[in-house]
Amino acid sequence: MKAFAILPVLVGLCGCVGAAADQPDPADASCSAEGLQYLVGQPDSAFDPSGLDEPVRVIHPGDAITMDFSLQRLNVEIDAEGRIAAIRCG
């Protein structure tokens, strides 16, 4: 009887494994992250999004963000010290 209780959990976990395969390949990204990597490690004030034509999301520690993935969106992650920790598309 306990085996039947575990079965829905196992089926649910199998569905989660396949979800990662549906994500687009970050190498196909069309945002400007690659050209802005020189900003990683700089203070957050070094990033100026005013000249960019793409959506930009600046993420600070503790910020709530959506889990949607957009190859055209530039994500700029700021660390707890106020420095740019990562710049990527998504």
C-alpha contacts under 8 A as a table, 3 or more apart, distances in Angstrom:
res1	aa1	res2	aa2	distance
1	M	4	F	5.50
1	M	5	A	6.94
2	K	5	A	5.10
2	K	6	I	6.56
3	A	6	I	5.27
3	A	7	L	6.37
4	F	7	L	5.21
4	F	8	P	7.62
5	A	8	P	6.66
5	A	9	V	7.78
6	I	9	V	5.39
6	I	10	L	6.44
7	L	10	L	5.20
7	L	11	V	6.23
8	P	11	V	5.10
8	P	12	G	6.09
9	V	12	G	5.08
9	V	13	L	6.24
10	L	13	L	5.11
10	L	14	C	6.30
11	V	14	C	5.21
11	V	15	G	6.58
12	G	15	G	5.24
12	G	16	C	6.68
13	L	16	C	5.12
13	L	17	V	6.59
14	C	17	V	5.31
14	C	18	G	6.83
15	G	18	G	5.52
15	G	19	A	6.68
16	C	19	A	5.27
16	C	20	A	7.44
17	V	20	A	6.24
17	V	21	A	7.84
18	G	21	A	5.55
18	G	22	D	7.21
19	A	22	D	5.43
19	A	23	Q	7.33
20	A	23	Q	5.57
23	Q	69	F	7.84
24	P	28	D	7.52
24	P	71	L	7.89
25	D	28	D	5.61
25	D	29	A	7.36
26	P	29	A	5.19
26	P	71	L	7.46
26	P	89	C	7.18
26	P	90	G	7.85
28	D	71	L	7.66
29	A	71	L	4.89
29	A	72	Q	6.79
29	A	89	C	6.14
29	A	90	G	7.85
30	S	71	L	5.84
30	S	72	Q	5.40
30	S	89	C	7.52
31	C	34	E	7.92
31	C	54	E	6.96
31	C	71	L	6.49
31	C	72	Q	4.81
31	C	73	R	6.12
31	C	74	L	5.90
31	C	89	C	5.77
32	S	35	G	5.64
32	S	36	L	6.66
32	S	74	L	6.92
32	S	89	C	7.67
33	A	36	L	5.21
33	A	37	Q	6.53
33	A	74	L	6.36
33	A	87	I	5.67
33	A	88	R	5.04
33	A	89	C	6.04
34	E	37	Q	5.76
34	E	88	R	7.50
35	G	38	Y	7.55
36	L	39	L	5.84
36	L	40	V	7.91
36	L	87	I	7.17
37	Q	40	V	5.60
37	Q	86	A	7.89
37	Q	87	I	6.50
39	L	42	Q	5.35
39	L	46	A	7.04
39	L	47	F	7.13
39	L	84	I	6.77
40	V	83	R	7.59
40	V	84	I	5.00
40	V	85	A	5.63
40	V	86	A	5.92
40	V	87	I	7.06
41	G	83	R	5.64
41	G	84	I	5.22
41	G	85	A	6.05
42	Q	46	A	6.33
42	Q	83	R	5.40
42	Q	84	I	5.64
43	P	46	A	5.66
43	P	47	F	7.96
43	P	82	G	5.91
43	P	83	R	4.21
43	P	84	I	6.07
44	D	47	F	5.80
44	D	78	I	6.67
44	D	82	G	5.81
44	D	83	R	5.14
44	D	84	I	5.50
45	S	48	D	7.32
48	D	51	G	7.32
49	P	52	L	5.48
49	P	56	V	7.22
52	L	55	P	7.97
54	E	72	Q	6.37
54	E	73	R	6.11
54	E	74	L	7.06
55	P	72	Q	6.94
55	P	73	R	4.80
55	P	74	L	6.23
56	V	73	R	5.63
56	V	74	L	4.72
56	V	75	N	6.00
56	V	76	V	7.57
57	R	73	R	7.20
57	R	74	L	6.14
57	R	75	N	4.84
57	R	76	V	6.19
58	V	75	N	5.91
58	V	76	V	4.71
58	V	77	E	5.95
58	V	78	I	7.23
59	I	63	D	6.19
59	I	65	I	7.78
59	I	75	N	7.14
59	I	76	V	6.04
59	I	77	E	4.74
59	I	78	I	5.91
60	H	63	D	5.53
60	H	77	E	6.21
60	H	78	I	4.94
60	H	79	D	6.50
60	H	80	A	7.57
61	P	78	I	6.84
61	P	79	D	6.18
61	P	80	A	6.13
68	D	90	G	7.94
69	F	90	G	4.91
70	S	73	R	5.45
70	S	89	C	7.26
70	S	90	G	4.66
71	L	74	L	7.99
71	L	89	C	5.54
71	L	90	G	4.96
72	Q	89	C	6.59
72	Q	90	G	6.91
73	R	89	C	5.59
73	R	90	G	5.45
74	L	87	I	7.14
74	L	88	R	5.94
74	L	89	C	4.74
74	L	90	G	6.38
75	N	86	A	7.94
75	N	87	I	5.69
75	N	88	R	5.31
75	N	89	C	5.79
75	N	90	G	6.42
76	V	84	I	6.91
76	V	85	A	7.71
76	V	86	A	5.96
76	V	87	I	4.63
76	V	88	R	6.74
77	E	84	I	5.87
77	E	85	A	5.45
77	E	86	A	5.09
77	E	87	I	6.30
78	I	81	E	7.92
78	I	82	G	5.82
78	I	83	R	5.45
78	I	84	I	4.55
78	I	85	A	5.34
78	I	86	A	7.26
79	D	82	G	5.44
79	D	83	R	5.50
79	D	84	I	6.29
79	D	85	A	5.60
80	A	83	R	7.43
84	I	87	I	7.59
